[in-house]
Amino acid sequence: MTMHCSSPNAEKPADPLIIAINAYIDGRAAYNATPEDLPEEAAEELYQKLVAAPYDVLANWRTPATSEATALAAMRLAGREIHEDEESEVAEAMYGAMFGFYRPRDK
């Protein structure tokens, strides 16, 4: 009989919300670093891929954060987003993810 023990140093699976937040942040940074003389069509295609697609994922996020670290990352992103756009759909969804984690669970 073989027993499997998980090591305390075993790597946890990546959190989907953290992955989505990082994709959006990294995408915005990459888009902002593109040359200004990029043809308009290429710039729009790049924007859709790097910024708009990750934005849509976050704006449609409807599940609570699964850890305190993820809830805090969602809160930080929401704060940045609301500073740039008071009606940010990402901010609303990220506050929802954060509050979903911290809100007392019904028993």
NUDOMAR-725858 format. One line per 5 residues: number of its first residue (from 1); their letters; for each residue z, x, y of N, C-alpha, C, O. Coordinates in steps of 0.1 Angstrom, whole numbers. Layout:
// NUDOMAR-725858
NUM = A = Z,X,Y,Z,X,Y,Z,X,Y,Z,X,Y  ...
END
This chain:
// NUDOMAR-725858
1 = MTMHC = 0,9,-12,0,0,0,0,9,12,9,18,14  -10,7,21,-11,15,33,-5,6,45,-9,-5,47  4,13,53,9,6,64,3,12,77,1,24,78  -1,3,86,-6,8,99,4,6,109,9,-5,112  7,17,116,16,16,127,9,20,140,1,29,140
6 = SSPNA = 11,13,150,5,16,163,13,26,170,25,25,171  7,36,174,13,47,182,17,42,196,10,34,202  28,47,201,32,42,215,22,47,225,21,42,236  14,57,221,4,63,230,-10,57,228,-20,61,234  -10,47,219,-23,41,216,-29,34,228,-22,28,236
11 = EKPAD = -42,36,230,-48,30,242,-49,15,241,-54,10,230  -45,8,251,-46,-6,252,-61,-10,255,-68,-2,261  -65,-22,250,-78,-26,254,-79,-28,269,-69,-32,275  -90,-26,275,-92,-27,289,-90,-42,293,-95,-51,286  -84,-44,304,-82,-58,309,-95,-63,316,-100,-56,325
16 = PLIIA = -100,-74,312,-112,-79,317,-112,-81,332,-122,-79,339  -101,-85,338,-100,-87,352,-101,-74,360,-107,-73,370  -94,-64,354,-94,-51,360,-109,-45,360,-113,-39,369  -115,-47,349,-129,-43,347,-138,-50,358,-146,-43,365  -136,-63,360,-144,-70,370,-141,-66,384,-150,-64,392
21 = INAYI = -128,-64,387,-124,-59,400,-130,-45,403,-136,-43,414  -129,-36,393,-134,-23,395,-150,-23,397,-155,-15,405  -156,-32,389,-171,-33,390,-175,-37,405,-184,-32,410  -167,-46,410,-170,-51,424,-167,-40,434,-176,-38,443  -156,-34,433,-152,-23,443,-162,-12,442,-167,-7,452
26 = DGRAA = -165,-7,430,-174,4,428,-188,0,432,-195,8,438  -192,-12,430,-206,-17,434,-207,-17,449,-218,-13,454  -197,-22,456,-197,-22,470,-198,-8,476,-206,-5,485  -190,1,470,-191,15,474,-205,21,472,-210,28,480  -210,19,460,-223,24,457,-234,18,466,-243,26,471
31 = YNATP = -233,6,469,-243,-1,478,-242,5,492,-252,8,498  -230,7,497,-227,12,510,-232,26,512,-234,31,523  -233,33,500,-237,47,500,-252,49,499,-258,60,499  -260,38,498,-274,39,497,-281,43,510,-275,40,520  -292,50,509,-299,54,521,-303,42,530,-306,31,525
36 = EDLPE = -301,43,543,-305,32,552,-320,29,552,-324,18,556  -328,39,549,-342,37,549,-348,31,536,-360,32,534  -340,26,528,-344,20,516,-353,7,519,-349,0,528  -364,6,513,-372,-6,515,-364,-19,513,-356,-20,504  -367,-29,521,-359,-41,521,-358,-48,508,-348,-52,503
41 = EAAEE = -369,-48,500,-369,-54,487,-360,-47,477,-353,-53,470  -361,-34,478,-353,-25,469,-338,-27,473,-330,-27,464  -335,-28,486,-321,-29,490,-316,-43,486,-304,-43,481  -324,-53,487,-319,-66,482,-317,-67,467,-307,-72,462  -326,-61,460,-324,-60,445,-311,-52,441,-304,-56,433
46 = LYQKL = -309,-41,448,-297,-33,446,-285,-41,450,-275,-40,443  -285,-48,461,-274,-56,465,-270,-66,455,-258,-68,451  -280,-73,450,-278,-84,440,-271,-78,427,-262,-84,422  -276,-66,423,-271,-60,411,-257,-54,413,-248,-56,405  -255,-47,424,-242,-40,426,-231,-48,432,-219,-46,430
51 = VAAPY = -235,-57,441,-224,-65,449,-224,-79,445,-213,-85,441  -235,-86,446,-235,-101,444,-231,-105,430,-224,-114,428  -236,-98,420,-233,-102,406,-218,-100,403,-212,-109,398  -212,-89,406,-198,-87,404,-190,-97,413,-179,-102,409  -194,-100,425,-188,-110,434,-187,-123,427,-177,-130,427
56 = DVLAN = -199,-127,421,-199,-140,415,-190,-141,403,-183,-151,401  -189,-130,395,-179,-130,384,-165,-132,389,-158,-141,384  -161,-125,400,-148,-127,405,-145,-140,412,-135,-146,410  -155,-145,419,-154,-158,426,-152,-170,416,-146,-180,419  -157,-168,404,-156,-178,394,-145,-175,384,-144,-182,373
61 = WRTPA = -136,-166,386,-125,-163,377,-115,-174,377,-111,-178,388  -112,-179,366,-102,-190,365,-91,-188,356,-83,-198,353  -89,-176,351,-77,-174,342,-67,-165,349,-70,-157,358  -54,-166,346,-44,-158,352,-45,-144,348,-50,-140,338  -40,-135,357,-39,-121,354,-30,-120,341,-21,-129,339
66 = TSEAT = -32,-110,333,-24,-108,321,-13,-98,322,-6,-96,312  -12,-91,333,-1,-81,335,2,-81,349,-5,-85,358  14,-75,352,18,-73,366,8,-64,373,5,-66,385  4,-53,367,-6,-44,373,-19,-51,377,-24,-49,388  -23,-60,368,-36,-67,371,-33,-77,382,-42,-79,391
71 = ALAAM = -22,-84,382,-19,-94,393,-18,-87,406,-23,-92,416  -12,-75,406,-12,-67,419,-26,-63,424,-29,-63,436  -34,-59,414,-48,-55,418,-55,-67,423,-63,-65,433  -53,-78,417,-60,-91,422,-55,-94,437,-63,-98,445  -42,-92,439,-36,-95,452,-42,-85,462,-45,-89,474
76 = RLAGR = -43,-72,459,-48,-63,468,-62,-66,472,-66,-65,484  -70,-69,462,-84,-73,465,-85,-85,473,-93,-86,482  -77,-95,470,-77,-108,478,-74,-105,492,-80,-110,501  -64,-96,495,-60,-93,508,-72,-86,516,-74,-89,528  -79,-77,509,-90,-70,516,-102,-81,518,-108,-80,529
81 = EIHED = -104,-89,509,-115,-99,510,-112,-109,522,-120,-112,530  -100,-114,522,-96,-124,532,-97,-118,546,-99,-125,556  -94,-105,547,-95,-98,560,-109,-97,565,-112,-98,577  -119,-96,556,-133,-96,559,-139,-109,561,-149,-111,569  -134,-119,553,-140,-132,553,-129,-143,550,-125,-143,538
86 = EESEV = -125,-150,559,-114,-160,557,-117,-170,547,-108,-176,541  -130,-172,544,-134,-182,533,-139,-176,521,-146,-182,513  -135,-163,518,-139,-156,506,-135,-164,493,-124,-167,491  -145,-166,485,-143,-172,472,-136,-163,463,-128,-167,454  -139,-150,465,-132,-140,456,-117,-140,460,-109,-139,451
91 = AEAMY = -113,-140,472,-99,-140,476,-92,-152,470,-81,-151,464  -98,-164,471,-92,-176,465,-90,-174,450,-79,-178,445  -100,-170,443,-99,-168,429,-89,-157,425,-81,-159,415  -88,-147,433,-79,-136,429,-64,-140,432,-55,-137,425  -62,-148,443,-49,-154,445,-45,-163,434,-34,-163,429
96 = GAMFG = -55,-170,429,-52,-179,417,-48,-171,405,-39,-175,398  -55,-160,403,-52,-152,391,-38,-146,392,-30,-145,383  -35,-142,405,-21,-136,407,-11,-146,405,-1,-144,398  -12,-158,412,-2,-168,411,-1,-174,397,10,-177,393  -12,-174,390,-11,-178,376,-3,-169,367,4,-174,358
101 = FYRPR = -2,-156,371,6,-147,363,21,-149,367,30,-149,358  24,-150,380,38,-151,385,44,-165,384,56,-166,384  36,-175,383,41,-189,383,49,-191,370,44,-187,359  61,-197,371,68,-200,358,60,-208,349,53,-218,353  60,-204,337,53,-211,326,60,-224,322,72,-225,321
106 = DK = 52,-235,320,58,-247,314,61,-245,300,54,-239,293  72,-250,296,76,-249,282,74,-261,274,77,-261,262
END
